[in-house]
Amino acid sequence: MGEIQRPGALYQQVAAEIRSGITAGEYKPGALLPSEAQLIERYGVSRPTVRKAIDALRTEGLIEVIHGKGSYVRAVPAPAVSIERTITRSGETFRTGHHDWQQIEASTVHRTTTTATTGPLLGLAEGEALFAVDRLLSDPHTDTRALHRVLIPFATADQAEELAEAPDAEPEQIYALLTAAGHELTWDEIVSARMPLPDERDALRVPDATPILLASRLTRGTDRRPLLLEELRTGADRAQLAYHIAAESPRTLHAV
């Protein structure tokens, strides 16, 4: 192949050619890419241009660079675990899809405040005080990790004495306490993906250039009043989220 002629920065052109080769199956998952010298000769570019192209593809998560060995096409395996996000109820007992996950460390309970993101979800101004409960979880079958956070407004904790005394109760217990306090619970959930912060990457053990999934679940009570917010973060390369959606309630996920 001669010198490439696509528009854009030269390294971006090289990256686009290699990306096309990966997409077309010329370079299979796990395959070793041509060496720097081979890429220089193939595309008629300089060594710095090839290195910038390789770095761009590594940042995208398409390749993995192993020092002293070369650049390999990253395999994209099926998610190791499917996390069932539907909430089920039997009598006064609630269950969530990760109830059997193991807790790696003791729960951390601390006071925090609402942010520009969490405040509107909870119907509170930014800077309002909250209880925060953080857990690091692991799936016993696949070693997939997840960070779970519960944000509890003080007004919600005041509605159940047991919750005020032990805000680190499991979510299923919190649902039961709020139901006993007279609430008919419903849930809204938003799922997004983003690149992890350094501490999240370390805790979840996600590879470089790998996004995480963020599921934000809002528990609502009587009159759809926001009661608490849960956040579940896990590596997008390891997990997928599954839902049961009730046709009679298109706006919310109801306990069934």
N, C-alpha and C positions, 0 to 999 in steps of 0.2 A: 504494500500500500504506500502511495506517495505521500508528500506533504499535505496535510489537511488544510482545507480552505474555508471551513465554517466561520461565520461571524462570531465576535466575542473574543475575550482574552484567550491567548494561545493555550494556557494550561486548562481553561474551561473546555476548549475544543478537544484536547486530548482526553480529558475526563469524560466528555460526552461520548467519544468513540469507544472508550473502554466500557462505559456504562451500557452502551448499546450492545457490546459484545456479551456482557453478562446477561442482559435481558433476553437476547436472542439465543442464549445457550452455548455460545462459543466458548465461554469460560464457565464451567460447571461449579456448583457449590463445593467448596473444599479444594478447588483446583488452584495451583500455583500460577500467578500471572507471569507473563514474560518479564525478564530482568530489566533493570534500568537501561542497560546497554541495548537490549533488543527493542525496547520501546523508543529509545532515541533514534535508532536506525529506522524503525518502522514508520514513525511519524515525522522524521526530519526536524526534530526540535532539540533544545538544549537539555542538559541534565537538570538544572533548576526548574525548568518547565515541567518535566516529567515528575519531579518530586512534589511540586505543588499540585499536580493533577492527582497523584496517589494520595496526598494528604487530604484533598477535597473528598475523594471517594471514601477514605477512612472515616472522615467526619460524618459522612452520610450513613455510615454503618454498612456499606456494601462490601468492604474488604477489611481484612485484619492484617496488620503489618507485624511480623515476627522478626525481631532483630537477629541478623546473621543468617536468616533463612529466606526471607522475601515476603511478598504480598500474596495473600490467599483470599479467594472469594469466600465471603461468609455464608455459611449455610443458614437457611431460615427454617428451623424446625417447627413443627406444630407445637402450640402452647402445651407446656407440661401439665397444666392443671386448668380446669374450668371452675370458676367460682360462682356458685349459684347465689344470685342476689335477691331472689324472692323471699319474702318473709312469710312464714307459715304460723298458724295458731291452732292449738288444740286445747279447748277449755281456757284456762288462764295461763297456759304455757306458750311462749313464743320461741321460734327457732329461726336462725339465720344460716346462710349457706356456708359460713366458715366457723360454725360453732365447735367443730372438732379439731380446729387448728391448735397447735401447741404454742404456748406463750414462752418465748425464749428468755425474756427478762421480766422482772417484776414491773407491774404497772407504775407509771410515773404520774402523779397527780400534782398539778400546780395551777396557780391563778394566771390568767392571761387576759387580753382584751380583744375585742372585735377589730377586724381589719376592714379595709375598703371592700374586700371580697366577702368575708363572713358576716359582716354587720347587716347588709341588705337582706341576705338569706334568712337571718334570724329576726328581721324586723327591728333591728337595733341600730343606734348611731355608732359610728366608728369610735373606738376607745372605751366601749362598755365592758365592764368586768365579767369574766366567765371562769368556770372551772374547766380545765383541760385535762383529759386523761389520755396518755400515750401508751401504746402497746406495740411490741415487736413480735409478730407471729410467724409461724412456719408450718407449712403443710407437711404432715408426718410421712406422706407417701412420696413426695417429690423434692422436699427441701426448699420449695419455693417460699420466698419470704414476702411479708406484707407489713406495712406500717398502718396502724389503725389509731385514729384520734377521735375522741368524743368531746365536743364543746357543749357545755351545759350552762345556760344563763342562770344567774342566781334566782330569778323569778321562777324558773322551772324547778330548781332544787327545793325551793320553799314550799312547793305543792305536795311534796312527799317527804316526811321526816327521815325515812330510811335513806333516801337519795341524798339529802343534805348531809347526813352523817357518813355516807359511803358513796361518794360520787364515782368511785372506780368500780361500781357494780357492772356486770356484763350487760351489753345492750339488751339482751333478751329479758334480763331482770328489770332494767329500766322501763322497757315497754310495759311489763306487767305492773310495775308500781304506778305508772301514769294512767294505765287503764283502771286500776283500783281507785285512783283519785278522781275518776269520773270522765276521763277523756275517751273519745272514740278516735282511735289513731288512724292516720293515713300517712303515706310517704311520697315524697318527690325525690327524684335522683337525677343528677347531672353527671355525665361521664366525659372526661376530656383526657388529652395526652399532652405531655410536655417533657422537656429534658429535665433530669433530676438535678437537685442541688447536691453539692459534694457530700454532705452528711447522709442524704438519702441514697446516693449511689453506693456509699460504703455499707450502710445498714442493709440494703436490699441486695447487695452484691450483683449489681447489673453491670454488663460490659460497657466499655467506652462507647460513646455515640449511640446509646440505646435509650429510648424514651421510657417513661413510666406512665401507667394508667392511673388516673385519679377519679374515683367515684365519690361524689359528695351527696350524701343522703340526708334529707331534711325530714325530721319527724314532726308532723302537725297534729294538733289536738282539736278540741271542740272549736267550731267556727274557723277551722283551718289555721289556728294560731300556731306559729312556729314554736316548738318546744326544745329541740336540740338538733345539733348538726354533727354528723359522722363523716369522716374522711378516710377512705381506704386507698393506699398507694402501693402499687406493686409493679414489677418489671413487665413491660409490654412484650418482651421476648419469652416470658415464662408463663403468663396467665392470660385467660380470656374471661369475660364476664357474661353470665347467662341469666336470663330473666323469664319469669312467667308474667304475661300481661293480660289482665282481665278486660274483656271487651266492654263490660258495663262501666268501666272507669278509665277512660282514655287519658285523664290528666294525672292520675296517681297510681301507685302500686298499693293495693290494699292487702291487709292480712287476710289469709284464706283459711 
